[in-house]
């Protein structure tokens, strides 16, 4: 085995980068569920060759969950103003 996919890093990057780069903020509707998928996948995947904690995956879950919650609030308010 030459390399391993570190799903916790992928989850954290997928959750944080669209928020940090302002012009991609609307992609968080897609990247937040993807970050949750990567975070859950990281719990089941074999760990790194070097010992690591799962804090990255937990942070990604919290950030992606908060992002989806904010989308829910935004869409709820937008739908009330339209109707």
BELCOR-V683124 format. One record per residue. N is the residue number from 1. RES is the residue in three letters. PSI is psi in degrees with one decimal (* if undefined). Layout:
N,RES,PSI ; N,RES,PSI
//
This chain:
1,UNK,121.1 ; 2,UNK,-31.3 ; 3,UNK,161.9 ; 4,UNK,142.0 ; 5,UNK,123.7 ; 6,UNK,94.5 ; 7,UNK,-26.1 ; 8,UNK,-39.1 ; 9,UNK,-40.4 ; 10,UNK,-39.7 ; 11,UNK,-45.7 ; 12,UNK,-40.9 ; 13,UNK,-41.4 ; 14,UNK,-30.8 ; 15,UNK,-36.0 ; 16,UNK,-42.5 ; 17,UNK,-43.2 ; 18,UNK,-25.7 ; 19,UNK,-38.9 ; 20,UNK,-41.3 ; 21,UNK,107.7 ; 22,UNK,-38.8 ; 23,UNK,-8.5 ; 24,UNK,17.2 ; 25,UNK,-29.4 ; 26,UNK,-15.3 ; 27,UNK,-9.9 ; 28,UNK,-20.6 ; 29,UNK,-29.5 ; 30,UNK,-40.4 ; 31,UNK,-24.5 ; 32,UNK,-48.6 ; 33,UNK,-34.2 ; 34,UNK,-39.2 ; 35,UNK,-38.4 ; 36,UNK,-41.8 ; 37,UNK,-47.8 ; 38,UNK,-38.5 ; 39,UNK,-44.6 ; 40,UNK,-38.4 ; 41,UNK,-33.2 ; 42,UNK,-26.8 ; 43,UNK,-28.1 ; 44,UNK,-21.1 ; 45,UNK,154.4 ; 46,UNK,145.7 ; 47,UNK,-179.3 ; 48,UNK,163.7 ; 49,UNK,-36.7 ; 50,UNK,145.5 ; 51,UNK,134.8 ; 52,UNK,154.8 ; 53,UNK,170.3 ; 54,UNK,16.5 ; 55,UNK,-33.5 ; 56,UNK,-42.9 ; 57,UNK,-41.5 ; 58,UNK,-41.5 ; 59,UNK,-41.7 ; 60,UNK,-40.7 ; 61,UNK,-42.2 ; 62,UNK,-46.8 ; 63,UNK,-44.6 ; 64,UNK,-38.3 ; 65,UNK,-41.6 ; 66,UNK,-37.7 ; 67,UNK,-44.8 ; 68,UNK,-36.4 ; 69,UNK,-41.3 ; 70,UNK,-36.9 ; 71,UNK,-40.3 ; 72,UNK,-43.4 ; 73,UNK,-44.9 ; 74,UNK,-47.2 ; 75,UNK,-33.2 ; 76,UNK,-45.9 ; 77,UNK,-39.0 ; 78,UNK,-38.4 ; 79,UNK,-32.2 ; 80,UNK,-33.2 ; 81,UNK,-30.9 ; 82,UNK,-43.8 ; 83,UNK,*
//
